[in-house]
Amino acid sequence: MDRVVRTLEVCTVFIAIGTSGVVEPAASFVGQTKARTMYVGPEEPLNLASFDETFEGKAGELLPTLFDVAADQVAGKNVS
């Protein structure tokens, strides 16, 4: 658990995938980071307000696009 807390302190992007936002300690991870936070999953988690961005749908369909956009941003490409 110490490793998780240390990682949350230094990460720049936190993505929660398919969580209900109820089960601890994972549900509180989003509140322990200063990173840009995203939720990806089939329905709104109970801790929805804790996330900067949410993407509802099947993770297998959404994640490839999100990762492509993120890679383009890192590479400095103009992304809308």
Secondary structure, 3 states (H helix, E strand, C coil): CHHHHHHHHHCCEEEEECCCCCCCCHHHHHHHCCCEEEEEECCCCCCHHHCCEEEECCHHHHHHHHHHHHHHHHCCCCCC
